[in-house]
Amino acid sequence: MSSIPRVNVKLTFAALLAVAFFMVHPPVDVSAKTKKAKYGTIKILTAPGGLLVIVDGKSHGETTIDYRAIDVEPGVHSVSIKLPNGQLWTRDIEVPAGRVKCIVVNYRPLPPRPKSPCPFPINISAPKQVNEGEIITYTADVAYSGTANLKYTWKVSPSSARVISGLGTPEVTVDSTGLGGQRIVATVTADDGSSDPSCAQTAQAVSTIAPVEKRVIVAQEFDECVTCSYDDQKARLDNLAVELQNDPSTVAYIIAYGGRTSSLAHVEKLMARAREYLISQRSIDASRFVVMNGGFREEDTVELWIVPSGAKPPQATPKRK
């Protein structure tokens, strides 16, 4: 995101407080099959609402006091919002696939102030609360009519809050990953380099990080074949092979049980033909599946399991009396 230029405030002009912050994609149930996202999302909220939104030169209606979601192709997009004073708030925003980036624009006219060579007043625009993993943008807005270049000094706490970009500029971005349940405090000092201590103005903003609910990753039973013929078992193994090919991050577990009257050799036969079929007929790499001897049950049984990355493998559950 480009830096915000210095703002010259005249007596008859209003002041603009603008905020932009980015957030990550809502949590996804990782136990389900993961699909690669094709789009990113821009969410826009303004105060007041009813402001015209333009994305890449195309009108997208008006804002509201609640978030409006606009799906876009991955890449950099130009976002403009027409303010009540007729000016355009414009930013170039990069939106990766599968990510959500949020924009909050607060417009508040300020009463006219006398011209001052000092950077006064200074404010920080920032969201009060975000979800863990979102990227937060802190923007310093300052009225300044001096000629010297302002120096911006940022301090962000806690120390584990990673500043992504913007140090030394009016705008910094901070990654909130790993900070669920904590607060990020951003403090900026704008200094014109003069010896006048009143010309070094400081402002602070606080954002609370809401923790993201953590999902438990578990193995899922895909199919079960009881006293199946070999043809029936092959059809079920075909379905398992398709599932493995659709999601390369998973592995399969095949647990074979012998029946009450079956021999140990029969259990080994069930295991061997499942392994041989997947490798020779379905071209599944041996590293993608595990074949286990589950012991004995009342009847011959073959269980098929899908195990996502990070999940604990299934355990055999023999039931022979």
Secondary structure, 3 states (H helix, E strand, C coil): CCCCCCECCCCCCCCEEEEEEEECCCCCCCCCCCCCCCCEEEEEEEECCCCEEEECCEEEEECCCCCEEEEECCEEEEEEEECCCCCEEEEEEEECCCCEEEEEEEECCCCCCCCCCCCCCEEEECCCEEECCCEEEEEEEEECCCCCCCEEEEEEECCCCEEEECCCCCEEEEECCCCCCCEEEEEEEEECCCCCHHHEEEEEEEEEEECCCCCCCCCEEEEEEECCCHHHHHHHHHHHHHHHHHCCCCEEEEEEEECCCCCHHHHHHHHHHHHHHHHHHCCCCHHHEEEEEEEECCCCEEEEEEECCCCCCCCCCCCCC
